[in-house]
Amino acid sequence: MSETQHTNSSTTGHIVVGLRAKYYDIGNLPLGLPFVTLPHVRQIALQPGESLLDIGCGTGEVLYRLHRKFGESVSLHGIDPSGDMLDVARYKLRAAKNVQLEFGAGEQLQYPDASFDWIVSSLTFHHVPLDVKRLTIRESQRVLKPGGRLLISDFGVPTHFAGRMFGSLYKNHAFTSDNLKDIVRELLLEAGFTDITDSVNGGIIHHMLARKKTF
């Protein structure tokens, strides 16, 4: 596992730091973090030689599971604006030679056009304001290869009573309120993504998968 920092990256989104970062996995376990992470990872189908970027990789849990699933045959990258979260991820992925972690934010990706086969983001979009959501999706479209996939797993429009109850509890957390209006789908369409599918867990967590056009 290698790690570099781009100190010129910043974000207006909510950043998890300090003890909250150090104990993020443990603290969010009772809130159902694996309930989001496991179906998120199941939707990712990497082929040998392909590359993936995790935007808002946090403690590296998704990358850790992807490394266990696909081994060293793929190239895995993660960015996060929290140095404290990256410290946790760096330790967790210390034995993963095909994982590169960088300090960065989704709205200003430090990668050339058409760099990745997959871009994923889990429980990050509700931490950033609407303009950052839009820029992150546009940047994802830019750095994806033609035909590449973007997977965003986060809060979305509640689909049943339990989802509405949970949404009411979290609507004032960070920038969750925009997610509850189905804004992610609108932004994907605005950016030109196609073949959008949406699977829902718990009536509130949407796993939205889209493809970049090949032309």
Buried (B, 14 or more C-beta within 10 A) or exposed (E): BEBEEEEEBBBEBBBBEEEBBBEBBEBBEEEEBBEBBEBBBEBBEBEEEBBBBBBBBBBBBBBBBBBEEBEEEBBBBBBBBBBBBBBBBBEBBEEBEBBBBBBBBBBBBBBEEEBBBBBBBBBBBBBBBBEBBBBBBBBBBBBBBEEBBBBBBBBBBBBEEEBBEBBEEBBEEBBBBBBBEBBBBBBBEEBEBEEBEBEBBBBBBBBBBBBBEEE
